[in-house]
Amino acid sequence: MAEAKKTTDHDVVRRWVEERGGSPAKVKGTGLLRIDFPGYSGGDRLEHITWEEFFQKFEENGLAFLYQEDIEGKTSRFSKLVSRKAA
C-alpha cells in the first residue's frame, strides 16, 4: 500500500484534486470542508465553493491535506483533511 503524503501547499492540493476530477466543497449547514468527486455518495449534502474560499477556511482552521498519489499502480483518490498539529 502506498504511503500517504502530507502537504499544506495550496498548489499541490489543487493539482491533486483537479487531476482526479474533484472540486472544493463544504458540507451544507456546517461549513466543513470536503473534496467532491463526481459519482461518490454525499453529493447532495455538499455545496461547491471556490478554491479561494476553500483555502481561506483551510488556513483559518490550521488544516493539512493527507493524500496518496497511487495505490497498487492505479491513481488513488484517498485524501483527508486533518489538523496540522495532529498530522
N, CA, C and O of each residue as an XYZ file, in Angstrom:
348
protein
N       0.846     -1.184      0.000
C       0.000      0.000      0.000
C       0.889      1.244      0.000
O       1.870      1.311      0.740
N       0.549      2.204     -0.814
C       1.330      3.439     -0.900
C       1.168      4.259      0.377
O       0.105      4.277      0.997
N       2.227      4.921      0.741
C       2.206      5.748      1.934
C       1.549      7.089      1.638
O       1.732      7.659      0.562
N       0.782      7.586      2.607
C       0.135      8.891      2.457
C       1.173      9.992      2.644
O       2.082      9.883      3.467
N       1.014     11.042      1.867
C       1.867     12.225      1.977
C       1.053     13.318      2.649
O      -0.176     13.260      2.670
N       1.731     14.306      3.194
C       1.064     15.432      3.844
C       1.565     16.723      3.219
O       2.755     16.868      2.938
N       0.643     17.667      3.001
C       1.045     18.975      2.477
C       0.106     20.059      2.987
O      -1.041     19.804      3.354
N       0.637     21.281      2.995
C      -0.181     22.470      3.225
C      -0.058     23.401      2.016
O      -0.591     24.511      2.024
N       0.637     22.950      0.995
C       0.872     23.729     -0.225
C      -0.403     23.763     -1.072
O      -0.863     22.730     -1.560
N      -0.956     24.942     -1.237
C      -2.218     25.099     -1.972
C      -2.122     24.589     -3.409
O      -3.066     23.981     -3.914
N      -1.004     24.828     -4.061
C      -0.847     24.385     -5.450
C      -0.844     22.859     -5.556
O      -1.408     22.302     -6.498
N      -0.223     22.193     -4.611
C      -0.184     20.729     -4.607
C      -1.589     20.170     -4.387
O      -2.008     19.243     -5.080
N      -2.311     20.735     -3.424
C      -3.682     20.281     -3.136
C      -4.559     20.454     -4.361
O      -5.250     19.521     -4.770
N      -4.537     21.634     -4.944
C      -5.398     21.925     -6.102
C      -5.064     21.014     -7.283
O      -5.966     20.485     -7.932
N      -3.777     20.830     -7.563
C      -3.358     19.964     -8.669
C      -3.854     18.547     -8.456
O      -4.437     17.947     -9.359
N      -3.624     18.008     -7.260
C      -4.007     16.630     -6.953
C      -5.513     16.440     -7.128
O      -5.951     15.475     -7.753
N      -6.293     17.350     -6.582
C      -7.760     17.254     -6.663
C      -8.237     17.362     -8.106
O      -9.033     16.537     -8.555
N      -7.769     18.356     -8.830
C      -8.242     18.573    -10.199
C      -7.807     17.458    -11.147
O      -8.537     17.126    -12.081
N      -6.626     16.873    -10.921
C      -6.183     15.756    -11.763
C      -7.109     14.552    -11.622
O      -7.166     13.709    -12.517
N      -7.825     14.465    -10.523
C      -8.725     13.352    -10.253
C     -10.188     13.721    -10.466
O     -11.082     12.953    -10.111
N     -10.435     14.886    -11.040
C     -11.792     15.308    -11.363
C     -12.584     15.860    -10.197
O     -13.801     16.019    -10.289
N     -11.900     16.156     -9.095
C     -12.579     16.665     -7.914
C     -12.676     18.182     -7.900
O     -12.094     18.876     -8.733
N     -13.432     18.669     -6.925
C     -13.584     20.109     -6.754
C     -13.796     20.422     -5.274
O     -14.231     19.560     -4.510
N     -13.486     21.663     -4.872
C     -13.641     22.048     -3.471
C     -15.118     22.185     -3.112
O     -15.927     22.649     -3.915
N     -15.450     21.775     -1.896
C     -16.835     21.832     -1.436
C     -16.863     21.968      0.076
O     -15.842     21.839      0.752
N     -18.060     22.234      0.588
C     -18.280     22.216      2.030
C     -19.610     21.528      2.283
O     -20.483     21.504      1.416
N     -19.758     20.970      3.477
C     -20.994     20.304      3.854
C     -22.027     21.395      4.146
O     -21.782     22.300      4.944
N     -23.185     21.294      3.486
C     -24.244     22.281      3.679
C     -24.627     22.365      5.153
O     -24.803     21.347      5.822
N     -24.753     23.586      5.645
C     -25.189     23.809      7.013
C     -24.110     23.691      8.070
O     -24.327     24.084      9.215
N     -22.944     23.155      7.710
C     -21.884     23.011      8.708
C     -20.630     23.780      8.326
O     -19.892     24.239      9.199
N     -20.383     23.925      7.040
C     -19.175     24.598      6.580
C     -17.940     23.727      6.576
O     -16.859     24.202      6.226
N     -18.067     22.442      6.963
C     -16.909     21.548      6.955
C     -16.399     21.347      5.540
O     -17.178     21.069      4.628
N     -15.112     21.484      5.357
C     -14.516     21.347      4.032
C     -14.486     19.900      3.580
O     -14.273     18.982      4.372
N     -14.703     19.723      2.294
C     -14.652     18.409      1.672
C     -14.116     18.565      0.257
O     -14.083     19.664     -0.295
N     -13.698     17.442     -0.316
C     -13.376     17.376     -1.736
C     -14.496     16.551     -2.368
O     -14.779     15.441     -1.918
N     -15.123     17.081     -3.394
C     -16.222     16.382     -4.051
C     -15.722     15.727     -5.328
O     -15.200     16.390     -6.224
N     -15.893     14.411     -5.392
C     -15.590     13.652     -6.594
C     -16.916     13.203     -7.191
O     -17.674     12.498     -6.525
N     -17.220     13.593     -8.427
C     -18.484     13.207     -9.050
C     -18.707     11.698     -8.981
O     -17.789     10.907     -9.195
N     -19.958     11.319     -8.674
C     -20.308      9.912     -8.620
C     -20.139      9.271     -7.258
O     -20.485      8.103     -7.081
N     -19.612     10.012     -6.287
C     -19.453      9.460     -4.942
C     -20.611      9.908     -4.063
O     -21.229     10.941     -4.320
N     -20.899      9.137     -3.035
C     -22.032      9.446     -2.161
C     -21.805     10.759     -1.426
O     -20.669     11.190     -1.227
N     -22.892     11.377     -1.030
C     -22.808     12.618     -0.270
C     -22.896     13.865     -1.116
O     -22.879     14.975     -0.585
N     -22.990     13.704     -2.426
C     -23.015     14.849     -3.315
C     -24.158     15.811     -3.064
O     -24.009     17.017     -3.263
N     -25.309     15.290     -2.625
C     -26.461     16.163     -2.391
C     -26.317     16.973     -1.104
O     -27.043     17.947     -0.901
N     -25.392     16.580     -0.240
C     -25.153     17.306      1.013
C     -24.027     18.327      0.876
O     -23.749     19.083      1.806
N     -23.385     18.343     -0.286
C     -22.231     19.223     -0.485
C     -22.598     20.440     -1.311
O     -23.448     20.385     -2.199
N     -21.940     21.530     -0.995
C     -22.080     22.788     -1.731
C     -20.711     23.132     -2.309
O     -19.731     23.243     -1.571
N     -20.646     23.299     -3.611
C     -19.369     23.651     -4.240
C     -18.986     25.075     -3.870
O     -19.830     25.969     -3.800
N     -17.685     25.263     -3.632
C     -17.156     26.575     -3.285
C     -15.938     26.851     -4.164
O     -15.431     25.956     -4.841
N     -15.481     28.089     -4.145
C     -14.293     28.450     -4.920
C     -13.044     27.955     -4.203
O     -13.062     27.694     -3.000
N     -11.960     27.832     -4.962
C     -10.688     27.481     -4.338
C     -10.285     28.548     -3.333
O      -9.709     28.236     -2.291
N     -10.584     29.808     -3.643
C     -10.233     30.896     -2.728
C     -10.911     30.698     -1.368
O     -10.264     30.822     -0.328
N     -12.216     30.391     -1.376
C     -12.936     30.162     -0.129
C     -12.410     28.906      0.579
O     -12.251     28.893      1.799
N     -12.144     27.857     -0.199
C     -11.624     26.610      0.366
C     -10.317     26.867      1.118
O     -10.165     26.459      2.269
N      -9.374     27.546      0.457
C      -8.067     27.753      1.084
C      -8.119     28.768      2.220
O      -7.303     28.701      3.139
N      -9.051     29.697      2.175
C      -9.212     30.621      3.303
C      -9.615     29.827      4.551
O      -9.044     30.028      5.623
N     -10.596     28.927      4.416
C     -11.034     28.102      5.545
C      -9.951     27.081      5.934
O      -9.777     26.775      7.113
N      -9.240     26.569      4.950
C      -8.135     25.632      5.165
C      -7.106     26.258      6.103
O      -6.649     25.614      7.048
N      -6.743     27.519      5.840
C      -5.759     28.232      6.661
C      -6.338     28.628      8.014
O      -5.678     28.468      9.041
N      -7.570     29.145      8.026
C      -8.211     29.562      9.278
C      -8.301     28.409     10.271
O      -8.185     28.614     11.479
N      -8.508     27.201      9.762
C      -8.689     26.032     10.610
C      -7.395     25.246     10.825
O      -7.411     24.197     11.469
N      -6.285     25.740     10.298
C      -4.995     25.096     10.503
C      -4.961     23.658     10.002
O      -4.510     22.756     10.708
N      -5.449     23.448      8.760
C      -5.548     22.107      8.211
C      -4.340     21.717      7.372
O      -3.604     22.565      6.867
N      -4.161     20.425      7.242
C      -3.185     19.831      6.336
C      -3.941     18.832      5.470
O      -5.006     18.349      5.855
N      -3.393     18.528      4.315
C      -4.015     17.628      3.350
C      -3.196     16.345      3.278
O      -2.030     16.374      2.883
N      -3.797     15.218      3.659
C      -3.164     13.906      3.518
C      -3.676     13.301      2.223
O      -4.865     13.394      1.919
N      -2.787     12.681      1.460
C      -3.204     12.138      0.171
C      -2.256     11.043     -0.292
O      -1.127     10.934      0.185
N      -2.739     10.230     -1.236
C      -1.920      9.216     -1.890
C      -1.902      9.516     -3.373
O      -2.926      9.885     -3.948
N      -0.752      9.362     -3.994
C      -0.650      9.540     -5.441
C      -1.247      8.340     -6.168
O      -2.023      8.491     -7.111
N      -0.868      7.133     -5.706
C      -1.399      5.930     -6.338
C      -1.409      4.789     -5.335
O      -0.790      4.866     -4.274
N      -2.119      3.737     -5.689
C      -2.181      2.532     -4.871
C      -2.192      1.337     -5.815
O      -3.057      1.216     -6.682
N      -1.222      0.469     -5.627
C      -1.071     -0.715     -6.464
C      -1.064     -0.366     -7.956
O      -1.674     -1.059     -8.770
N      -0.368      0.717     -8.297
C      -0.217      1.123     -9.684
C      -1.375      1.889    -10.283
O      -1.319      2.271    -11.452
N      -2.424      2.123     -9.512
C      -3.590      2.863    -10.003
C      -3.693      4.192     -9.271
O      -3.299      4.305     -8.110
N      -4.228      5.201     -9.962
C      -4.402      6.514     -9.362
C      -5.310      6.414     -8.146
O      -6.397      5.840     -8.218
N      -4.864      6.969     -7.040
C      -5.638      6.931     -5.796
C      -6.434      8.214     -5.624
O      -5.996      9.292     -6.024
N      -7.604      8.082     -5.026
C      -8.403      9.249     -4.651
C      -8.437      9.410     -3.142
O      -9.230     10.193     -2.618
N      -7.577      8.670     -2.433
C      -7.564      8.793     -0.984
C      -7.033     10.158     -0.578
O      -5.938     10.560     -0.973
N      -7.830     10.864      0.220
C      -7.385     12.129      0.799
C      -8.166     12.364      2.079
O      -9.244     11.808      2.291
N      -7.593     13.198      2.915
C      -8.225     13.517      4.183
C      -7.710     14.870      4.651
O      -6.518     15.157      4.533
N      -8.595     15.693      5.175
C      -8.209     16.969      5.763
C      -8.060     16.740      7.263
O      -8.978     16.251      7.922
N      -6.892     17.102      7.794
C      -6.594     16.879      9.206
C      -5.965     18.129      9.808
O      -5.497     19.016      9.094
N      -5.963     18.178     11.127
C      -5.310     19.265     11.830
C      -3.807     19.209     11.585
O      -3.212     18.132     11.611
N      -3.202     20.345     11.352
C      -1.753     20.380     11.167
C      -1.028     19.889     12.402
O       0.044     19.294     12.296
N      -1.589     20.125     13.551
C      -0.965     19.693     14.804
C      -0.970     18.178     14.927
O      -0.025     17.589     15.452
N      -2.042     17.544     14.439
C      -2.182     16.100     14.570
C      -1.432     15.350     13.477
O      -1.075     14.185     13.654
N      -1.194     16.005     12.362
C      -0.599     15.320     11.201
C       0.888     15.157     11.352
O       1.542     14.603     10.468
